[in-house]
Amino acid sequence: MRKIAVGLLGLGNVGSGVVKLLADNADSIRERLGGASVEIRRILVRETEKQRLVDVDRKLITKSASSILDDPEISIVVELIGGEEKARQLVLDAIAHGKHVVTANKALLAAHGDELFAAAEKKNVDLYYEASVGGGVPIIRALREGLASDRITEVIGIVNGTSNFLLTKMTDEPQPFEQILAEAQRLGYAEADSSLDVDGWDAAHKLCVLVPLCFGISIHTKDVLVEGLRGIEPIDFRYAERFGFVIKPLVIAKDHGDSLEARVHPTLIPRRFMLASVNDVYNAVYVSSHALGQSMYYGRGAGMMPTAVAVVSDLLEVSRNLLSSSVGGPPTGRVRTPKRIRAAGELESRYYLRINVLDQPGVLAQLAGLLGEQGISISEMVQEGQRTDGKSACVVMTTHIAREENMQAALMRINLLPAVVAPTRLLRIFDRPGENATRGGKTA
Ligand SMILES: NC(=O)c1ccc[n+]([C@@H]2O[C@H](COP(=O)([O-])OP(=O)(O)OC[C@H]3O[C@@H](n4cnc5c(N)ncnc54)[C@H](OP(=O)(O)O)[C@@H]3O)[C@@H](O)[C@H]2O)c1
């Protein structure tokens, strides 16, 4: 019986899930591999004496990377240490040793994807990364295989479970953001250092993994407009609801033919849009493509076992490739057609503005005037009662589609008005779902 030996880099949350899933499902895995088995031969960690989340033979645990990289029996290396530089070095070394690699590391792929995929292609080894976006949701496979025959025009996702949990909580319970974040940290839904999640960078890394698969080109986080959740107040959820929206942490990438836009920000989306009902820690990716139209992929985006499902499924695929001598596969399709990435100022959107002003005559006309000078027209506007100080009021408006640079220019001047008493809160609105849902005509 053939054994496929695996070197595991990391035995934290996901690494432990992988050990457990391989043990729990050993029989079905053997069946799926026609009798071959997948066996972990060595596990790299930082601290060998640490208490582990799963029972594991202590003899497998090592601090020596070379005991994995130099072992000719090990054909697949699974990178689950996280971070960038050390992971990059280990993955490159594994590839250089002719080993196939499975990783869950979106930060690594976002920063060094081109280098790693080029190295893998050159050495004719597999590099799989299903768990890097959407945890257990098989979105990478769907894009790489299921939609390979179609042309994708737009991808919109909720890909950071922590942010989605925080915004869902704030929708349900009108409490300040910092309070909700502290509660999420207490419950284990947010890391003690939650800045990667809350400030949008984890989602931006994932968008950088999705874009090459969708559009054939590489992007980097510097190409992406990234805004996090800080500054959103309970009142924004109330107004969003009043205008028929919910607030969700979206990643958006859209192909404009000659150029591509990529952005990450909390977004007002219509209550009827499918992504509006993706709540708590769940993830979903909504894809628009020419022939299929709209499709959505939904499930648990993180956690020990959901993420392990994606990692072990990659392990099985690489194992099958090994058994059928078809490793290396066709090129990844990166840099199919180089495309210009739109600068932040070029992006277009509808906007939500919450402006705290002195409650005095003429202020609304000033606001409308400054927006009008930039060619921005107001769609809806409400001015709600006086604040407790008795002098200021809250003006909330939505606009029609405007260009980001025009909105930022107007915003700068609005914030300088003597009647404006606090920085204006700007959120973007996405309300174009299903715009090409019926393209293609006939229904079956
Ligand atoms: N957690 C999730 O739900 C999730 C979901 C999707 C993707 N991911 C990705 O999966 C990867 C792993 O995440 P995780 O949550 O499992 O992380 P984790 O719990 O922090 O585990 C990291 C593991 O890597 C080991 N490690 C870290 N740096 C090392 C180094 N320099 N040398 C040797 N070993 C090192 C640690 O060793 P010690 O145990 O000895 O400290 C630990 O076992 C990350 O790339 C993450 O982004 C995670």
The ligand as a MOL file (V3000), in Angstrom:
LIG
                    3D

  0  0  0     0  0            999 V3000
M  V30 BEGIN CTAB
M  V30 COUNTS 48 52 0 0 0
M  V30 BEGIN ATOM
M  V30 1 N -7.2850 30.1010 12.2480 0
M  V30 2 C -8.1210 30.1230 11.2140 0
M  V30 3 O -9.3370 30.0140 11.3630 0
M  V30 4 C -7.5660 30.2880 9.8150 0
M  V30 5 C -8.4480 30.2980 8.7220 0
M  V30 6 C -7.9340 30.3930 7.4220 0
M  V30 7 C -6.5790 30.5010 7.2290 0
M  V30 8 N -5.7490 30.5220 8.3260 0 CHG=1
M  V30 9 C -4.3160 30.6280 8.0770 0
M  V30 10 O -3.6830 29.4290 8.5260 0
M  V30 11 C -2.3830 29.7120 9.0040 0
M  V30 12 C -2.2310 29.1620 10.4230 0
M  V30 13 O -3.1720 29.7970 11.2520 0
M  V30 14 P -3.4190 29.2910 12.7560 0
M  V30 15 O -4.6270 29.9890 13.2300 0
M  V30 16 O -3.3690 27.8120 12.8000 0 CHG=-1
M  V30 17 O -2.1280 29.9040 13.4820 0
M  V30 18 P -1.6060 29.5770 14.9710 0
M  V30 19 O -2.6820 28.9700 15.7810 0
M  V30 20 O -0.9360 30.8140 15.4520 0
M  V30 21 O -0.4910 28.4510 14.7440 0
M  V30 22 C 0.7680 28.7130 14.1790 0
M  V30 23 C 1.6460 27.4790 14.3420 0
M  V30 24 O 2.8470 27.7070 13.6110 0
M  V30 25 C 3.9800 27.5300 14.4770 0
M  V30 26 N 4.9630 28.5550 14.1210 0
M  V30 27 C 4.7700 29.8720 13.9980 0
M  V30 28 N 5.9150 30.4910 13.6240 0
M  V30 29 C 6.8430 29.5180 13.5230 0
M  V30 30 C 8.2100 29.5180 13.1600 0
M  V30 31 N 8.8630 30.6420 12.8650 0
M  V30 32 N 8.8520 28.3330 13.1450 0
M  V30 33 C 8.2170 27.1870 13.4580 0
M  V30 34 N 6.9200 27.1210 13.7990 0
M  V30 35 C 6.2340 28.2820 13.8260 0
M  V30 36 C 3.4790 27.7220 15.9020 0
M  V30 37 O 4.3070 26.9760 16.7670 0
M  V30 38 P 4.0410 26.9150 18.3500 0
M  V30 39 O 2.7190 26.2190 18.5060 0
M  V30 40 O 5.1570 26.1160 18.9080 0
M  V30 41 O 3.9900 28.3320 18.8080 0
M  V30 42 C 2.0470 27.1800 15.7790 0
M  V30 43 O 2.0410 25.8020 15.9900 0
M  V30 44 C -2.2020 31.2250 8.8840 0
M  V30 45 O -1.5630 31.5330 7.6810 0
M  V30 46 C -3.6290 31.7420 8.8730 0
M  V30 47 O -3.7780 32.9740 8.1980 0
M  V30 48 C -6.2120 30.4110 9.5910 0
M  V30 END ATOM
M  V30 BEGIN BOND
M  V30 1 1 1 2
M  V30 2 2 2 3
M  V30 3 1 2 4
M  V30 4 1 4 5
M  V30 5 2 4 48
M  V30 6 2 5 6
M  V30 7 1 6 7
M  V30 8 2 7 8
M  V30 9 1 8 9
M  V30 10 1 8 48
M  V30 11 1 9 10
M  V30 12 1 9 46
M  V30 13 1 10 11
M  V30 14 1 11 12
M  V30 15 1 11 44
M  V30 16 1 12 13
M  V30 17 1 13 14
M  V30 18 2 14 15
M  V30 19 1 14 16
M  V30 20 1 14 17
M  V30 21 1 17 18
M  V30 22 2 18 19
M  V30 23 1 18 20
M  V30 24 1 18 21
M  V30 25 1 21 22
M  V30 26 1 22 23
M  V30 27 1 23 24
M  V30 28 1 23 42
M  V30 29 1 24 25
M  V30 30 1 25 26
M  V30 31 1 25 36
M  V30 32 1 26 27
M  V30 33 1 26 35
M  V30 34 2 27 28
M  V30 35 1 28 29
M  V30 36 1 29 30
M  V30 37 2 29 35
M  V30 38 1 30 31
M  V30 39 2 30 32
M  V30 40 1 32 33
M  V30 41 2 33 34
M  V30 42 1 34 35
M  V30 43 1 36 37
M  V30 44 1 36 42
M  V30 45 1 37 38
M  V30 46 2 38 39
M  V30 47 1 38 40
M  V30 48 1 38 41
M  V30 49 1 42 43
M  V30 50 1 44 45
M  V30 51 1 44 46
M  V30 52 1 46 47
M  V30 END BOND
M  V30 END CTAB
M  END
